[in-house]
Amino acid sequence: MLRIGEFSKLTGLSIRALHYYEHLSLLNPAKIDLKSNYRYYSASQIKIANQIKNLQDIGFSLQDIKEILENPNSNNIQKKIDRRQQEIQQQLFKLSQQQRLLTKIVKKDEILSKYHVTIKKIPQRNVISLRQKVSNAQGEHKLWNQLWLEKQQQEIQLAQQAWPMTIFHEFDKVNSDIEVQLSIQGIRKNTNTIKFNELPEVQLATATFDGDYQQMPEVMAVLAHWIEDHKYIVSGPAVNIFTCSPAQSANSNDWVTTTGIPIKETIPGII
């Protein structure tokens, strides 16, 4: 079972939103500890969370979403989907993105067979990092540019394995708290924005995928299922490790990304 904070990180839904969805009986916790009042969710609810986010992105109200999830085969629901699809076709700017989301609603989900999960250990290392809140991919790109500029100005040597990664401390469509990080030789003094740290070894559940980042919700769902099925618990924020990034190629077909979630073994007898 996933605690509400872990479920929030994996789905991109804020804890406040999850409480509100519970209030509406739109997405209820799989379990509530009556003594502590802690809320727990199952990995299978990742799919429902993604459906809610997709339906919201398309423009349905929460009341419509609840009706769709409760009775997806209703003729009235199909009319709602058809009418919204016609509206999307008239909005050329959002046509490609929203049609793709609408298609995901009506297709069967076969993501578990698309991605292979493995355990990867990132060794103890020294890192240079920059952490800020950004609103979009361009903001993340600017952080990487700033980090590389600092590396060059201080003549910092990369480690043999640089492990270029983005860490998602808090994910939000409007304002995400992210950290960009490189493994380096030695360590330096912190500046006002650039931080240097010695980090311990970390164990990740990982899935590697080719192409653009529209796949991220599916990849996160696969990882959540795997973690739950193998009795691990989440021990830190999700990361993206780049083999070929947008900075290296403008063609998304060339991109290769490994998404990882820090994990540790469950202590027997403790959830």
N, C-alpha and C positions, 0 to 999 in steps of 0.2 A: 504494500500500500504506500502511496505517496502522500506526505504531509502537504498541507495547503500551500506552504511556501515553495516546496519543490514543484508542485503541480503548476503554480503560478509561473515559475521560471521556465518550465518545459513548454507551456502553452502560449506564453506571452500575454496571458490575462492577468490583470492586477488582482491582488487579494481583495481589494474593495469591490471590483467587478464580480469576483466569485461569490462574495457575500450577497451582492445584489441579485445575482442569478439564482442563488439559493432562495432568497426571499420571494422571487417570482416563480419558484419551482421549475425553473428552466434548466438548471444544472445542479442537482443536489449532491452532496458528498456521499461517497459509497459507505462511509462509516463515520459516526460521531462518538468520541469517547465521552460518556456521560459524566465521568468524574472530572476530567480536565477540560472538557468542551473542545478538545482538539478535533479538527476536521481532517479526514483522510479521503483520498481519491484513488481510483484504480487506473491502471494504464489504458484500459479499454475506453475510459472517458476522454482520452486525448482526442479521439475521433469526433466525439460530440462537440468538444471545445473548438476544434478546427471548423466544424460545420457552422457553429454559431458565429465565429469570426468571419467565415466566408459569406454567410447570409447577411451579416451586418455590412460588409464591404459592398455587397450588391445593392443594398439600400432597403432591405426589409426591416420593419420595426421589430422590437423584441416580442410583441404580442403575436405578430405573424410568424416569427421564428419558432415560438413555442407551439403554435398550431401545426406548423410544418413538421417539427420533430415528433409531435405526439401522434400525428396521422399523416405520414408522408404519401400515402396512396390515395388520399381524398381528391375527388375531381376539382373541388374548389381550390386545393393547393396547386394542382397542375395549372389551373387558370391563372393563379397568382404568378407562378413561375413564367408562364408564357407571356403574360402582359409585361412583366419586368424585363424579359429578354428583348421584347420589341423596343422598350425604352432605351436599353443599353445599346442597341444597334443604331440608334439615332445620335448617340454620343460618341463621335468618332475618336475623340481623344482618349476615352477609356475603353474603347471597344475590345481591344486585344486582351487586356487584363481581366475585365469583368466577364467576358465570354468564357475564358478559361476557368474562372471561379464557378460560374454557373454549370459548366460541364462537369466539374468535380462533384456537384451536388447529386447528379443523377447517375453517375457511374459507380460501379462496385469498386470498393477499395481493395487493391491487391498489393499494397506497399510492402507488406512483410516479406514478399518474395523478391523485391527489387533491390534491397540493400542488405549487405552482409556485415554483421556486427563482430568486431574483434576487440580484445583487450590490448591496449597499448600503454606502455610505461614510459613517461617522460622523466629522464634522469634528473638528479640534483643539478642545478645550473645557476649561473649568474645571468641576470636579465637587465635590459634597459626597457622602460615602459613609459607610456603616456596614457593617462585616463581622463576622459571628459564625457560630458553628455552631448549627444549628437541627435539630430532629427532625421537624418537620412543617410544613404550610402555615400553621398558626396562628403558629408561630415566625417565619416570613417576614413575616406580617402585622404582628406586633409590631415587627419591625425597621423596617418602613415607617412605622408610627405614631411611633416614636422619631425617625426621620429628619425627618419632617414637623414634629414638635414643635420640634426643634432649629432647623429653618429658620425657623419662626415666631418663636421666642425671640430669634434673632439678626437678625431682620428681613432675611433673605437673599432677594434677588430671583432668580427663575428666569431662565435664558437664554430667548431667543425660542423655541428648540426645546429642551425640557427633557430629552428622551430618558430618561424613567423606565425603569430597567432593573434586573433581578436578574441577577447574575453568579454562575455555578455553578463556583466554584474546585475543589470536590470534591463529587461527588454520592454520597450514601449514604442508604439507606432509614432508617437509625437516626440518623445524625448528619451532616448535610451542611454543608459550609463554603460560605456564600453571602455575597454583598455586594449591598446595595441602593444605588442611585446616581442622582443627579439632576445635570443640567447647570445651572450658575448663572452669574450675572454677578459678575465679580471673584473674589477668593479670600480666605480667612480663615486664622487660625491653628488648628492641630489642637487638639482636646481629648483627653481620655483615651480616648474611644471614636469620636468623629466625626473623619473625615479629609477634608482638602481637597487636591486635586491638579490639576495641569495635565496633561491627557492628549493624546497625539498623535493624528492621524487614524488610524482603523482601518477596514479593509475586511472586510465580513462576507458570507458566503453565508447568505441568509435565506429563510425560508418563513413566510408569514402564514396563520393559521388562526383560525376562529371556534369558540367553545364552550369546553368544559372541558378540563382538562389530561390527561385519559386518552389524548389523541392524541399526547402528547409522544414516546413510543418510536417511533411511526411517523414523525413529523416528523424526528426525529434520524436515522432510517434513510435517509430521502429525502435529507437534507443530506449524509450520509456518501457515498452513491452519487454524488451530484452532484459533490462535492469530488474524489472519486477519478476519475470520468469526465473531469473537466475539468483534471486534472493540477495541482490545487492541493494545498497541505499545510496542516494545521491549525496556527495560530500562537497560540492562546490558548483560554481556557475559553469554553464556550457561554454565551449570554445570552438572556434574555427581555425584549423591549421591549414596553411595554404601551400600546395605543391605548385600550382600555377594560378595566379590571382589576376583580377582585372588590371592591376598595375603592370603585369607582364604581357597581357594580350587583351586587345579590345574585343576579340571574338569570344563570346561566352562558351562556344563549343570547345575551346581550349582549356577552360577553367577546370581545375581539379582541387577539391576541397575535402578535408577530413573534419567532420564534426565530432566532438568528443564531450562526454559528461564525466566529471570526476566521480569515482565510486569507491566504496569500501564495503567490506563484508559485514553482514548483519550479525550482531551479537546474539547467540542463541537465547530465546526467551524474551527478546526485546524487539519491538516493531521498528 
